[in-house]
């Protein structure tokens, strides 16, 4: 099992990354402010445009450390990776299966059905913990139907329509799950590019972080994160990472954002409203968010398929490993991640 190391988040927009021996060095205005041995981290995520030295990029590539650049607002810019390694036979099988419409549809249906079931599980947990709510109950029942429809879909176009309806139904009752600070965190549905409210700003950021972790996990097991089975191929888009993260969005992303709000770990003054440019986190808010995200990833659960204790931060690696086994035909089907 892969060891869960730390991801280094560089939140200062003026920060520049370089190397000194086997150390990652962070400088602001040509003054060193932080350093860490590269062997102590598994990834670097930096918010800003100052960049990194070629030497630092090579250090990361040589040591299997992912290097991701986000804008100060948290939008994905690029990800630097080293020489492609892994099992060439596994990737050859992946490319062949990606061209097999029936095989791809089968896996895509599992990804989407798993996502919808986990949406439903979030709602059922709310009902179990806080009592009956007619709107939430109706949404949970509708999601159960959408999940079954997803598994019966005959092509990707139909499956995409079902996924969209399910997401709209789930997010229509999402405000009920915000139990604290309701006035400070209004939510009227998903919006993005740019997000128009604080809740959407946090959802977009956590999905970006999850997509990055999933892409790195797929690279680790030897799969190509750019060749997916559900999301269409597009230059520069990690389609397979977007596929695999579907089943983990509700558990790793949505519940995390709800927890930050409901536990009052984050507040309205941690966000800036910029009119048509949307909503962004303050430096303080981003640090609170990322610290809580790192702590969340260290928590452990019993994986429902492996029946082993696994740090939550390793779920993308576990699911990537299981998908690789299915692509190699080592297991009979892909065991989608479902939480109770």
N, C-alpha and C positions, 0 to 999 in steps of 0.2 A: 504493500500500500504506500502510495506517495505520502511523504511527510508534509504536513501543513506548515509552510513557512509564512512569513509576513509579506504583504504587499506594501510597498513604500508609496504613499500618496504625497505628492508635492503640490501644495495648494497655493503657494505664492506665485502670482503670475510673472514676476520679474526673475524667478529662479532659473539658473542655468545649470545643467548637469554635465559633469565631467568625471574622469577617472584619475585615481592616484594609486598605482600598483593594482591591488585587488579590491580597492575601495571605490564605492560610489560617492562622489562629492557634490554637494549642493552649494551653490554660491549665489549671492544676491548682491548686485552692484560690485562684482569682483571681490567680494568678501565671503570667505567660507563660513557657512552657518551650520552645516551638518555633514557627517560622513558615516557610512556603514559598510561593512564587508559585504561583497556581492554574494557570498555563500549564505548569508543570513536572510536573503529575500528570494521570492519566486517571481515577483513582478514589480514594475514601476508604473504608476499612473501619474502623469503630470498635467496640471491645469495651467495653460499659458502658451505663449508663442516664442519664448526665448530660445528653446531648443536644447539640444544635447550635442556633445562633441562626438566625432566619429570614433574616437577611442573608447568612449563610454558605450556607444552602440555595439562595438565589437566585443567589449567585455561582457555585455548582456547576452549577445548571441552565443559566445563561447561557453557561457555558463547556464544556458537555458532559461534566462530571465526575460520575460516579456516586457516590452517597453511601449507604453500606449500614451498618445498625446490627445488630450481633450482641450476644447476651448475653455476660457475662464468661466463660461456659462455651463460647462459640462457636456457640450456636444462632441461627439466623436470626430477626431481629425484624422489620425492615422495610427497604425501599429507597426512597429519594426520587429522583424524576425530574422533569424539567422538562416543558415543553409538548411534546406529541407532534408530531414532525415526520416527515420521511421521505416516501416515495412513497405517497400515498393509494391509487393504483391497485394497487400491490404488496400492500398490506394487504387491499384488497378482494378480490384474487385469492386471498390466503391464507385469508380467511374462507370464500370459496366452496369452496375445495378441502378445508377442514377439515370441511365438511358432506358431502363426497363420500366415502362409506365405502370404496370401492375404491381411490381415490387415496391416502387417508390410510393404509389398510392397507399399500399398497405401500411408502410411505415409512417407516412404522413397522417393517416387516420389514427394511428396510435398516438402520435404527438398531440394532435388536436383533441382527441377524446380524453387524453390524460390531462391536458390543460383545462378542459371544461369540467372534468370530474373534480379537479383541485379547486376550481372556482366554486363548485357546489359544496365542497368540503369546508371552505372558508365560511360560507353562509350557514351551513349546518352547525358549525362550531359556534357561531354567533347565537343561533337559536338555542343551542344546548346550554350556553353559558348565561344568556340574558333573557330567555323566555321567548314565547311565540310572537311573531310579527307577520302579519298577513302578507305584506309586500315582499318581505324576504322569503317567506314560505313559498309564495307563488314563483318567485325567481328561481329558487332551488328546484322546484318541480319542473319548471321550463328548461333548466339546464340539464336535468336528467334526460329529458326528451331530446334535447340538442345533442347530447353525448351519444345517444343511441342512433340518431340520424347521421352523426359523423361516421360512426362505424359502418353504416350501410351506404354511405355515399358512393357514387359510381365514377366520379372523376374529380380532379383537383378544383375545378371551377365551383362545383357544388359544395365541396368541402370548405373552400374559402368563404362561401356565403354563410354556411353554418357557423364557422368560426367567428365571423363578424357579428352575426346575430347574438351568439352566446356572449361575446364580450360586451356588446351593448346592454344586454339584459343584466349581466353581472354588475357593470359599472352604474347602472341605473339605481341600484340599491346600495351602492358603496357608501353613500353618506350616512346610512344607518350604522355602519361599522365604526364611524368616527364618534367616539363616546365622550371625549373631552375636547375642549377648545373649539367647539363647533362653529362659533361665530368667527374665529380667527382662521379657520381652515374650511371654507366653503368648497363644495365640489359639485359640478353640474355635468360630469361626464369627461371622458378622455379628450385631451387636446394636446398638441405638441407642435414643435418647430414654428414658433417658440411656445412653451407652455404658458398658459394664461393665469394660472393660480399656483399656490405653493404646493398643493397636493400633487398636481401634475408635474411640477418641477422635480419633486422628489421621486415620483414614479419613473420619470424619464431618466434620471440619473442612476437609479438603482438598476434599471434595465440595461443601461449602457455598461455598468460595471459587471453585471451578470453575463452579458454577451461577451465581454472581454475575457472573463474567467473561463467561459465555455469554449471560446475559440482556442485559448491556450491549452485547455484540457484535451481538445480534439487533436491538436498538434502533438501533444505528449504521447497519445496512444497510437499515433501514426496515421490518423485520418486527415483528409484535406478539409479544413473548415469552410472553404469557399464553394464546395460542391454539395448542395443540399438535395433533399428529396421532396420538400414541400415548398419552401420559398424559392422563387425563380432565381436563376443565375443572373448575376449582375456584376460587372467589373468592380472590384473593391469591396463587395459585400460578402460578409462571412455567412453565407446562406445556411450552411449546416449548423453553425452555432445558433442562428436564429431558430432553426428547427428544434434543436435539442433543448434550448432554454424554455420553449413553450410550456413544457410540463412543470417547470420550476418557478415560473413567474409568480404565481399566487403564493406559494409557500415561502420562497426566498425574498421576493420583491414586495408584494402587496402587504403581507403581514408585517414585514419589517417597517414599512412606512406607517402603517396603522399604529404599530407599537411606539414609534417615536412620538406620534401625536398624543396617543392616549396615555402614555407615561409621562407626558410633558417634558420629554427630553429636548424637544425643539419647540420654538415659539415663533409667533408671527413676526417679531422684530429680527428674525434670522433670515428674512427675505427682503428683496428690493423689487418694487414694481416699476417697470420701465415702459409703460404704455404699450405701443405696438410691438416693442421688443420683448414683451413677455415678462416673466418673473425669474429672478436669479437668486441664488443663495448669497448671503454675505460670507466673508472669510470665516467668521466665527461659526455661522451655521454649517458651512461645508466641513469644518473641522469636527463639529459635534456629530454630523451625519457619518463621516468616514470613520471616526473612532468607534461609533456604535456598530457600524457595518463590520469592522474588523473583529469586534468582540462577538458579534452574532456568529460569524464564521467559525469561531472557536468552540461554540456549543456543539454537543454531540447528540445524535439520535441513533436508534436502531434502524438500519436500512431495511425496508420491507421485503426486498428480494434476497439480499445477501444474509440477512438476519445477523448482522455484525454491527458493532458500535462504530459510527463514522462521524468525524467532524462535519458540521454543516457546510463548511467551506470546501469540502472535498466532494460534495454531491455532483458538481459538473464533471469531475474526473471519474467518478464511479459510473455515471450514466454514459460517458464517452467510452469507457472500457467495455461496458455491456453492449453498446452499439457496435463496437469493433468486433466483439465476439460473434454478434449476429451476422455482420457482414462476412465474417470468415466461415459462417455456418457452424460455429462451435456450440451454439444454443439454438433451440427450436424457434424462438421468437424474441422480440425485443421487449424486456420487462420495463415498461414505463414507470416513472417514479410517482407514487401516490401516497399522500399523507392522510392520516385520519384525524 
